[in-house]
Amino acid sequence: MNTTLEKGGRMSKSKKYKIKQKDFRKLEKLAERIYNTVVVIDYFCRTQQEIEELYNLAPIVENLRRDTDTVNDYFINYPDNNNF
């Protein structure tokens, strides 16, 4: 598998994978569970700012939530979600 460095330092894979519909649904549910968990953690960190450790974690959780938003959005808006 070939990888290339993209802008921002992230690696992209040039090889394409074909995912079966059953596996796609599993990944979709996993992404949804991760998203929901991060939403709860984000809310907790934002409302408990007096706890220094949570205050320090808030920016990290915010970035994680942004990433999970992107992943969850991908599954929600996947073109022809029912056709593989």
Phi, psi and omega in degrees: 000130179269140175235146178230151180274123179266170175301134182095001175084007180271150179265137174242146180259131182275347180277135180263144179247144175254119183256133178289155182301319180299315179291324177300316179297320178297316178295323178298315179294320178297315178299321179294318178295317178298315179301311181298321178296316181294325177298317179295315179297318179299314179299315181298315180296322181288328184268351181243045185296340180288343175273115188303319182298320178290324176299318180290330180279340186307314180295325179293316179295323178299317177294319178298319179296320179299317179294319179291328174301316181296314181295314181296321177299322178302313182290322180295318186259015181301128183298135180050055184308332182269349183249121178244000000 
